[in-house]
Amino acid sequence: MKSIGASVSEVLTQEKKEAEEEVVEEEYYQMENEMIFFLREAPEYQISAVAEWGENSRGDVVVGADTYFRHILTGQRCESVRDCFDGWSEIDEKSTEMWETLCERIENLDNIDEYICDEKSVEL
C-alpha cells in the first residue's frame, strides 16, 4: 500500500508542476511609436498618432497594437482623427479646409495601423 500512496503523490506533484509552468507568461517589453501625419503642400498642418504594443525578447509581437491620435490642443488620446478637433476650430475658412483635407487623407489610408507603428512621419 505504501507504493500506491507514493505513486499517487508523485502523479499529483507532476500535475501541479505542469499547471504552474502553464501559468508562467512570457515577459514582454512595452513598445511605443509616435509619429506625425502632415500635408505635403502645407507641412504646418500636422496631427500626431501613437501606437503601443508588446514585444518579447525575440522581437515577436505578443500584445497587439493599440493606435490612437493626439488632440491638437490638449494632447489627450483621441480614438479617431476627427476627435482631435473637439472643442477647437480655425478662424478662417482656408485653415478649416486644410485641416479637413488632412483628416480626409488620413481616413483614406489603407493599413493606417502599419504607418502608425512603423513610421516617424507621413506626408499626405
C-alpha angles and dihedrals in degrees: 000000000000091000091053091052091047094051092048090051091048092051092050091049091051092049090049091052091050091049091051091050091053091053093057106097124206114260117240140185122240108238128195137184124187117192142168132235113203140171117260092216095044113023092183088076101084138159122192123221131188134204124194124186142147127251129185123225090273092057095252116144106243099165115045122241121274109201130189144151130244122239113252094235108021103031089226121150115274124188095208133032091242091057087066089078101049109136094008136087139168120252098223131054096234093058091047089053092050093052090047090052091051092049092049093049092050092048091051095054117114115225093011091170090062091054091049092049098043111028136069095204138000123203112214 
